[in-house]
Amino acid sequence: MPKYILSLILFLATVNGTALAADNAIAWKSLSTAEQQALLPMKDKWATLPPERQAKLRDNAKRWSAMTPEQQARIKQNRERWQAMTPQQRQQMQQRQQRFREMTPEQRQRMKKAFARYREMSPVQKQAMRERFRSMSPEQRRELRERRRRVD
């Protein structure tokens, strides 16, 4: 019985929310050709999305259209990598992103430079670095991090 009531409440809230959302909804036909192309995967769901979500997606489509093909390819690659992650990996990534956002601008800049140096390494160099790090004790890793912070 309680599940039925909860289901009924959720259904009514959805119907009511959909009716309110229809007032401010963005019609698919009002989107530019470039926006429609970028949002094509959402076409079937578009009319059911809340207006706030539609507006956000529309803004994203505008930014997408302004990007270079290289930037678009990088975003596609990142999205594919995200979709291939396990829920635990996604959570870890979100935590790392949060820590990055909490850094000072100087810390973020140092981090970006370090990643750029890492990307420039050959696969052999990267593997050697990972193996060196894995072979360290937790204390050695902590000491290395502290030394890096003092140097940067």
C-alpha positions in Angstrom: 0.0 0.0 0.0 2.7 2.6 0.9 4.5 1.8 -2.4 1.3 2.5 -4.3 0.9 5.9 -2.5 4.5 6.8 -3.2 4.1 5.9 -6.8 1.0 7.9 -7.1 2.6 11.0 -5.5 5.6 10.7 -7.8 3.4 10.3 -10.9 1.3 13.4 -9.9 4.5 15.4 -9.2 5.8 14.4 -12.6 2.6 15.3 -14.4 2.4 18.6 -12.6 6.1 19.4 -13.2 5.7 18.5 -16.9 2.7 20.9 -17.2 4.6 23.7 -15.6 7.7 23.0 -17.6 5.8 23.2 -20.9 5.2 26.9 -20.3 8.9 27.7 -20.6 10.0 24.9 -22.8 12.3 25.4 -25.8 10.7 23.9 -28.9 13.0 21.7 -30.9 12.1 23.5 -34.1 13.3 26.8 -32.5 16.8 25.5 -32.3 19.3 26.4 -35.0 20.5 23.7 -37.4 23.9 23.5 -35.6 22.2 23.2 -32.2 19.9 20.5 -33.5 22.8 18.6 -35.0 24.8 18.8 -31.7 21.7 17.8 -29.7 20.5 15.1 -32.0 20.9 12.3 -29.4 18.4 14.2 -27.2 15.8 14.8 -29.9 13.4 12.1 -28.8 13.6 13.2 -25.1 13.7 16.9 -25.8 10.0 17.7 -25.2 10.1 15.9 -21.8 13.1 17.7 -20.4 12.7 20.5 -17.9 13.2 24.0 -19.5 16.3 24.6 -17.3 17.9 21.4 -18.7 16.9 22.4 -22.2 18.5 25.8 -21.8 21.7 24.3 -20.4 21.9 21.8 -23.2 21.3 24.6 -25.7 24.2 26.6 -24.2 26.4 23.5 -24.4 25.5 23.0 -28.1 26.4 26.7 -28.8 29.8 26.2 -27.1 30.3 22.9 -29.0 29.7 24.6 -32.3 32.3 27.2 -31.5 35.0 24.6 -30.8 37.7 23.5 -33.1 37.5 19.9 -34.4 40.5 19.1 -32.1 38.6 20.3 -29.1 35.5 18.4 -30.0 37.6 15.2 -30.5 39.2 15.6 -27.1 35.7 16.0 -25.4 34.4 12.9 -27.3 37.4 11.0 -26.1 36.9 12.1 -22.5 33.2 11.2 -22.6 34.0 7.7 -23.9 36.6 7.3 -21.2 34.0 8.4 -18.5 31.4 6.0 -19.8 33.9 3.1 -19.7 34.6 3.8 -16.0 33.2 1.8 -13.1 31.0 3.8 -10.6 33.9 3.6 -8.1 36.3 5.1 -10.7 33.8 7.9 -11.5 33.5 8.7 -7.8 37.3 8.8 -7.5 37.5 11.1 -10.5 34.9 13.4 -9.1 36.8 13.6 -5.8 40.0 14.5 -7.7 38.2 17.2 -9.6 36.8 18.6 -6.4 40.3 18.8 -4.9 41.5 20.5 -8.0 38.8 23.1 -7.8 39.7 23.7 -4.2 43.4 24.5 -5.1 44.7 28.0 -5.3 45.2 29.3 -8.8 49.0 28.9 -8.4 48.6 25.2 -7.3 46.3 24.6 -10.3 48.8 26.1 -12.6 51.6 23.9 -11.2 49.4 20.9 -11.5 48.7 21.7 -15.2 52.4 22.1 -15.9 53.2 18.8 -14.3 50.5 17.0 -16.3 51.9 18.7 -19.5 55.4 17.4 -18.7 53.9 13.9 -18.1 52.0 14.0 -21.4 55.3 14.8 -23.2 57.0 11.7 -21.8 57.5 8.7 -23.9 55.5 5.6 -23.0 58.7 4.0 -21.6 59.4 7.0 -19.4 55.8 7.0 -18.1 56.0 3.3 -17.3 59.3 3.7 -15.5 57.9 6.6 -13.4 54.8 4.6 -12.5 56.9 1.6 -11.4 59.2 3.8 -9.3 56.2 5.3 -7.6 54.5 1.9 -7.0 57.7 0.5 -5.5 57.8 3.3 -2.9 56.5 2.9 0.6 53.6 5.2 1.7 56.0 7.2 3.7 58.3 7.7 0.7 55.4 8.8 -1.4 54.3 11.3 1.2 57.8 12.7 1.4 58.1 13.0 -2.4 54.8 14.9 -2.5 56.0 17.2 0.3 59.3 17.9 -1.5 57.4 18.6 -4.7 55.1 21.1 -2.9 58.1 22.9 -1.4 59.9 23.1 -4.8 56.9 24.3 -6.7 
